């Protein structure tokens, strides 16, 4: 009995799976995989029309059914995921770069520089987000790159405020004062001393902004001012399926579910990372 108990104690315990991380991560991996490999799968292109298979339900031939024009919904959802993921991840990078730069500068410098930056940021924030995105898209033109740039500009003020709020207390910390005493320049202190201590906060906030960008891109496409057809997008698919809601609700519900689960997964992951970052900072303080 003693030998058996000792052997049982030596058996390593199974790792505990946090389903709040596994499920959203698994869904995002599935979406990324479908977006990257859809051209290799035995499905029609997103623009192929089969008028003999209009508004059919999911089947072996059409995995998620077809829309009112006979186009394969799985193919369109997977290609639409490319648009949503490209816009959703690239637009926050624009705001992350310029917003963080402006936030650091407004926290470090005073006087006219700080006032000018804050006035410009407040002016951008004064406009409703969706209205400003529609205006910028109309000016830049309807394309994936234009929508990405327009939404990226929209995120700059929020990133600037987050980075400024995070940088202000860090500037008063001992390691920053020590760098000043050692004769380090402003750029060195901001990039090597302050910025690394803000990375986790910015990463968690970026995940939240990614989900917001996916929703706004879908709203723009739903309103007809986003990515122009025939390129599929989740918002455009939802809008196109409105006329067939009573006959074939799956045409709108499937892309809506894909958008909902993607946004939910990003928010859950962002929340978990934020809690871990807060716990780590609490342990270090």
Buried (B, 14 or more C-beta within 10 A) or exposed (E): EEEEEEEEEEEEEEEEEEEEBEBBBEBBEBBBEBBEEBEEEEBBEBBEBBEEBBBBEBEEBBBBBBBBBBBBBBBBBBBBBBBBBBBBBBBBBBBBEBBBBBBBBBBBEEEEEBEEBBEBBEEBBEEEBBEBBBEBBEEBEBBBEBBBBBBBBBBBBBBBBBBBEBBBEBBEEEEBEEBBEEEBEEEEBBEEBBBEBBEBBBBBBBBBBBBBBBBBBBBBBBBEBBBBEEBBBBBBBBBBBEEBEEEBEBBBBBBBEBBEBBBBBBBBBBBBBBEEBEEEEEEEE
